[in-house]
Every structure is written in C-alpha cells, then in structure tokens.
Amino acid sequence: MSNSFRTLVLFVLAVCAIPSGAQSVKEEIYACPEKSGNIYYNYTYVPQDYTMPPEGYEPFYISHYGRHGSRWLTRAFYYEDVKEVFDAAFSADALTVLGLDVYRRVQAVYEDGIFRYGDLSRLGAVQHREIASRMYASFPEVFRSGASIEAVSTVVPRCILSMAAFCERLKELEPSLEISREASKRTTRYLNCFDASTHPELSDDFHAYRSSDAPWRQEYDDAAGEYIRTERIMGLLFSDRKYADGIDAVNLVRGLYFFASDMQDIDLGISFYDLFTPDELYRISVYENYRYFVTNGPSSINRGFPEYYGRLLLADIISKADRAIEAGAPCADLRFGHDTNVMPLLTMLQFTDYTYDRDETDMEAVAEDWTLYKLSPMAANIQLVFYRKASSPDKSDVLVRIMHNEKEMHLPLVAVDGPYYRWSDVREFYTSYIASLEDPSKS
C-alpha cells in the first residue's frame, strides 16, 4: 500500500470514527460518504472505555468469528457491465468532459480488478493484523507462552488469507503460540450456513425466497427507481440525451455506486463520490441495506431461514467453549468467514443494544435500526471472552463478555456486572434458543 494512500485511508477512517452521538443514518452518511457503502465500509476501530471484570477474574479463552477483510468486488460483471457502457459511449462520442474523465477512472478500476474478483486487498490483511494486535494487548493472559490457538476458515481465499494475516500477527507477538489452521468443506459447513456445496439440506423454500422470482424481490426491484436516482448523473456523464435514453440507467448508476463503495477497500487512490450528492448516496445505501435485511438478516420475510441454518455456527461456539472450559488451559478459537454469516449470528445472539422490527418493510426505517455499516463492515468481528478466578479456577464459575466490532454488548439476561454474564446462564439461553428453531419449510 502506498504511503500516500495509506495516509488518506487513515485520515478518512479517523474522521468516520468520530462518535456519531444521536445522529441519524442520513446524517452519518452525509458526514462520511464511505458509510453509504454498507458491507464495503472499512472496519473502523473506535477506542473504548472497557468495563473491568469483577475482582479476581481474568480471561482464559476467546471464541471469535470474523468476516474477511477488505476486498475487490466479487464478480466479473461488476467491472464488465460498467466498462462496456462507457466503451460504447466513447465509441459513439456521447460522453461529456466529465464523462471522459469518469471513463478513464472506470478503465483504471477495471484493469486493477480484472481476475481479482473477491480477493483480499492489502488493506484487508492490515485490518486483521490490527484486530489481532489489539486482541493480544487486551487479553495477554489468553496468549501466554505455549497457549493453543485453533484457527478455521471457509475455503474462500479471502477468508483463508484473513486467517493467515491474523495468525501471523499473533505469532509475531508471541512466537511460542501453537496455532493450528484449517480451511475445508468441513469447516465451511458451520462457518458458512448458506454454502450449497456443504449444505445439501438447504430446502427449495429457502432457495425460493432468495431467488429473483420471490414476491418480495419483485416489489424490491420495482422500488429501484425511487431509491436510485439517475437523471442528474446521466446528464453529467452523457452529452447525447437520446443516446443516454437507450442505457439501463439504474444498472449503470448502481454499478458506479459499487465502484465508489469499493474504492475505500483497495490501493488505487480513485474516488467516484464526486458523481453523487449526499442524498443520492443515502438513498441507494438504504435500498441496498434492505436487501440484506431480507436475505440474511432478521426480516420476517425470510421466515427464519438464516437463523435455522445458521444455528450450526452458534452450536459450534457453545461446544468449543465447553471444551475450552473443561481443558482449563489458555486457548482461543478463531473463525473466519463472511458477512452473510455475521448477520444471522447477530440475530441469534440477540443483543439488547440493537432494536429492530422484524416486520418492518419501510426501507428507511429498516436502515435506521438495522444498519449494515455498523453491523457488518469489512473485517466485522464477534468476540466472546471467557473469565475465571485466577486464584482458584472453578469450571462452574465462568463469566463471559461478548463484543461486536470490539464494543461491549448486552444480553437479555441478568448480568453479574455490566457486560459480564455467567456462562451457565448464557449457555442455557442459547441452547434453549437453538432447540426452539424449527425448519421454516415444514411450517
């Protein structure tokens, strides 16, 4: 990463990390356009005043799930569709002066992204190294000399490389750590609940609600013109109005929005935010946010499929915590996966810090309460930190504190102190919850 670009990234993150107080999502996006990128928003660590554990307790085990770090756009069509429109317009001499300048940017983005679809960027690796550094500094008791660390990933390269960056940093800080690493279909099964190759039991009903023919999808597509404003931008880019009328404007502007969003994740030093007004960014962000609310989030439209299939991940967290408590030695389980699994996990964890209406269908209202750039930015993570009394370890006296993106979270349970809960209570709560989940396709 070039020094100048790294400096720019750090500046932008510093500005965007300023506490937002009671700002609305619209106000936050107006102040920091990068937040309009939703899942493309860079992971931004905000220093916290953490609650000290009850007297006598110290950490001995960490259970973690992390989304991969910053990446390029995931499919060839993201790059090809936009470039093809500009190629044709250039050949037709239909671009304005600004359009020609944007065309040069589009060409640069295309050349940079070709055959890198979904790959981890250098910034993505840095994010995981920095999270690992903070974890090590915050919980040195867990990472004592000789501590056993188990790291697992899906088979997707960006997740494997995120795992590698995280583990490499831990080994740099404590070379004696014993770190095992695995990325296989077996680990993918519980790390990616929507992976068809490892989940042959995914029902036809599940696939139907995620398909382009789903009833909610038709309504969603019909609303695109309301949220993706095109007339002003098309006028800026194309000198020939009749020619521009033959272009799928919604698809093009949406493509440029994805370009704009992903530029914060790669080392290219290009921006597209000059094409959008703050309100245009806000509206398209709201539109994209809603799609994830329905497909992977807590929306009642999905009938609970994400939670039902995602229960394997929560069950893995419980079983490995039990194993660590029984073993008693300092250790950690590090998991690396995707935003589409962070979202169901957040629903299942039921933090009282997040309130939303599962039945809400107003897109702006959804974005206000279920906000993707807060929930699942690049390198989003969930950390369960387990504590016991150092002087007289008791396997039945274990506390847990859960953090989301390194912020303390709260549960609908009686706490011992602040964000510290008895593991026995938390375990019973989540075990009962998993047992209550029924296959939505059979109801």
N, C-alpha and C positions, 0 to 999 in steps of 0.2 A: 504494500500500500504506500503510495507516495506520501511524503511528509505534508505537502500542501493539502491533499485530500483528507488525510487523517486529521489535520488541524481543523478543516472545515467540518468534518463529521463530529469531532469532539465539541466544537462550538454549537452546532445545531442541537446535539444531544443535551448540552448544558442548558440551552435556552428552553428546550422542550421539557426538561426535567424540573423546571421551577414549579413548586407546588401550585396546583390549579385552584385550590380552595373550593369555593362554591360555583365555579364556572360551569356552564353548560357544555355539552359536547360541541355545539356550534362555536361557542366562544373559544374553546380549546383548539379547535381546528383552525379558526381564524388566526389565532396567535401562533400556531405551529402547524403549517400545512402538511408536514410529514405524517401527522397523526391521521390524516384522511386516508392513508394507505392501509389502515386496518391491520391485517395479518402481515403486511410488509413493513410495519413500523419497527424501527430499530429498537432492540432491547435497551431500556434506559434505566439504569440503577439510580434510585433516589436514596441517599443516606438516611438511615432510620435511627430513632431512639428506641432500641430494643428493650423489652421488659426482662429484667434479670430473673433467672429461675428461682424457685423457692430455696431457702437456705439449705445447704447441704447436698443439693442435686447438681450433677454435672452431666453433659452429653456423652453418650457412648455409641450411638448408632444413628445413621442418617439414611432415610429412604427417599429417593429422588426420582422425579420424571421431568425430563427436559425436552422441549422442542428443539429441533436442529437450529443452527444459527442462520444468519442472513444468506440469501441465495439469489441466483438468477431466476428469471421466470421459468415455469416448469414445462412448457410445451412449445414446440416449434411455431405453432400458429400464432402465438402471442407476438412473435417477431415478424413472421412472414406476412400476416394479414395487413399490418400497418405499412410495412415496406412496399408491398405490392400496390397499395393505393397511391402512395407517393411516387413510386416508379412510373405508374401510368399517368398521373397528373403532370409529372415533369415532362414526359414524352409529349403530352398534349399542350404543353406550355400554359398550364392552367393554375400555376402556383403564384401567389403574391411574393413580395420580397421576404416577408416573414415566413411564408410557406416554404421558400427555398432554404431559408436558414433552418427551419424545423426538419426539412428533408435531410440536410447534412447531419443533423443530430440523430435522426432515425437511422441513417446509414451506419453511423458510428455505433449505435446501440445494437443494431443487427449484427455487425461484424464482431462486436465484443461478445454477444450472446450466442452466436451460432455454435451448436454442438456442446453448449454448456447448460442445457436445459435442466433446471432444478439443482444444479451443482452448488455446493457450499462456496461462498466467497471468502476472501481473506478476512473480511470483517466478521463473517460468521464464526471463523475459528477464534478470532480475538475475543468475541463475546463469551465463548465458553471458557477460554483461558481465564478471563477476568472473573467469571462466576466461580470457577474453581478456586481462584486465589482468595476470594472473599470467604468462601466456604471454609477453606483451610484456616484462614486467620480467625474466623469466628468460632470454630469448633476444633481447636488443636487437640483436645482430648480424644476425638474420634480418629484422628490421623497420626496417632503415635507410631513410633518405630515398630514395624512389623505388622501393623494393622492390615486386615484383609478387606480388599475392595473388590466387589463384583460389578462389572460394567457390561450392560447388554444394549443392543441396538436392533432396529429393524434392518433389513438387508439393503435399504436405500443408501447410496453412497454419502449423501449429505448428512445423514444421521450417523453413519459409521465414522465419518471424518470429524463430526462434532464430538463424538465419544473419544476419539483419538486426541483431539485438542485438549479436552477436559482432563483426561487421564495423564497426558504428557505433562501438563502443568502441575498436577499433584505429585508426579514422580520427581519433577524438578525441585519441588518444595520439600519433599521427604522421599529420598531415593530408596529407603528401605520398605516402602509400601509394597504389599503383594497385590497386584491388580490383575484380575482375570478379565478377559474381554471375549464377548461372543456376539455374532450377528448371524442369525439363521432364521429359517422359517419357524422354528420352534419359539424363538424369542419374539419374532414378528407376530405370532398368533395372539399374545397377550399385550403387546405394545401397540399394535395397530388393529383395532377392533373391526375396521371396515375393509381389511385386505381380503379380497375374494379368494386368492390362492391358498390362504391358510384358514379360511372360514367357509368351507363348503356349505355350512348350515345356514348361511345368510338367505333369508326367505324371499320369495317372489314379491311379497308385500313390501319388504324392505327396499328392494330394488325399484319397485314401482313408485314409491314416494320420492325417491331420489332421481327419477327419470325426467326427461324433458316433456313427457306427456302427463305428468302429475297435475291434478287440478290446481294446486297452489302455484305451480310453475307457470301455468298459462296466465293466471292473474298477475304474477310477478313480472313476466315478460311484457304484458300489456301496460304495466306501470313504468316501463323504462323511459318513455318519452317525458314523463313528468319529472323524473329524477335526474336523467342525463340530458342536460340542456346542450343543444348542438348549434343553434343558429348563429350565435355570435362567434363561436370558434371556427365554424366552417367559413364564415365571412372573412375572418382573419387570414385563413390559410389559402383559399382558392379565389383566384381572380375572375373565373368564369362561373357565374351563378348557375347557368344551365348545366354545365359540366358537373358542378358540385351536387346538383339535384339527383344525379344518377348514382351517387355514392351512398352506401349504407352509413349514414352519419352517426347513428347511435353506436354501431360497432366500432367505427373509427375513433370516436371520442373516448369510448370505453377503453380501447387499446392504448390510446395516448395517456389515459389515466393510469393504466398499469405500468407503462413506461415511467411516468412521473413517480409513481409509488416505489418502484424497484430501484431507482437511481440512488436512494439512500443506503442501499444494501451492497452496492458494488463500487469498485475503484475506477470510476470513469470520469468523474468531475463534470457531468452534464446534468442539466435540470430542464424540466418541462413545465414547471409551475407558473412560468410567465404566460402560459396559454389559458390558465384557468383563473376565474375570480374566486375569492374565498367561498362564496355561496355555492358556486358550481362544484367545488371540491367537497363541500359539506354534503350536498345533495347526493352526489354519486357515492360518497362514502356511506351514507345512510342506506342507500339502495343495496350496496354490496354487503353491508353488515347484516341486513335482514336475511339474505340468502343463507349465510352461515348459521344464523339463529334457528332457521327451519331445518337445515340439513344435519347439523352437528350439535346444535345447542338444545335448550330446554323447551322449545316451542311444542305445544300440544299437537301441532300439525303432524309431527313425526311419530306421534303415538308412543314415544318412549323407546324407540329402537336404539338410539345411541347409548342410552343407559343400559338397556338389556344386553347388548353385545359388548359394551364397554365394561361390564361387571368383571370380566376376566382380569382386567388391569387392577381394579380395586382389590379383587381377591388375591392377586399376586402380592400387592403391597401388604395385606394383612398376614399372609402366610410367611413371607420373608421377615416381617417384623417379629413374628412369633419365633422363628428360627434364630434370629439375632439375639432376642431376649434370652432364649434358652442357652445359647452358646456363651453369652455373657462378655465376650471379648469385644474390644472396639472394632467396628466394621461399618461398611456402607454399601448400599445397593444403588447403583446409578443406572438410570434407564434413559434411552434417547429415542425419540420418536417424532411425532408430527402434531401440528396444530389441530387437526381433525380428531385427535385423541385427547389433547389437553381440554378441549371444550366439553366432551362428555364427562371427563374426570372432574372438572369443576362443578358440573351439575350434580354429580354423585356425592361430592364432598360436602355440599350444602352449607357453604359458608354464610353466616348471617350478615357479613359485610356486603354481600351482593343481594339486592332485592329486584325481582322482575316478575312480570305477569306472563305465565306460560301461554295464556290465551290471547295475548296482545298481537294485533295484526297491523297496527299503525307503525309504519317503518321508523318514523322519527321518534316515537315513544319507545320503541324497542332499542334503538341506538342509544338513547339517554340512559337506560338502565342496564343494558347488556351490550357493553362497548368493546369491540374487538381489539382496538389498540391497547386497551388496558388488560384484557383477558388473555390474549394470545399473540403478542408481538413475536418477532423473531427471537429465538432463544428463551421463550417463556419457560418458566420452571415452577415446580411444586416441590417443596422440601418438607418432609416430616422428620423432626429432630426429636430423638428419644433421650430421656434423662433418668438417672437413678441416683441413689445416695452413694457417694464415693466411699464413705467410711464403712458402710455395711450393706452391700448390694443385696437387694431382695427382688426376686423375679416377679413378685406380685405387686411391687411398689415401683411402677414405672410411669413416668409422665411423658406426654408428647406435646410438642408445639408445631403447628403447621404454618408454613409460609408460602405465599403465592407471589412470585416475582420478588422474592426477598422481603415481603411485607407480612407482618403477623396477621393471621386470620383467626376468626372466632367461629365456634360451632354452636348449634342449638342444644348444648349440654351445659351442665353445671361445671364451671371451671374450678380448679384448685386455686389458681391465682392468675388473673389476666388471661393470656392466651395459652396457659398450661392446663392440660386436661389429663385425667387418669386414663392410661391406655386401656385398662379393662373396660371403662365406660365407652371410650371411642370404638374399641373393637366390637363390643356388643351392639352398638348403634349401627355400625356399617355392616356387620354380619347379618343383623336382622333386616337391614335395608336390602342387601343383596338377595336374601331369601324371599323377600316380598316381590321381587321383579319377575314378571311373567312375560312370556313370549307374546308381543303385541299381535303377531299374525294369527294367534289362536284365540284372540279375544273378540 
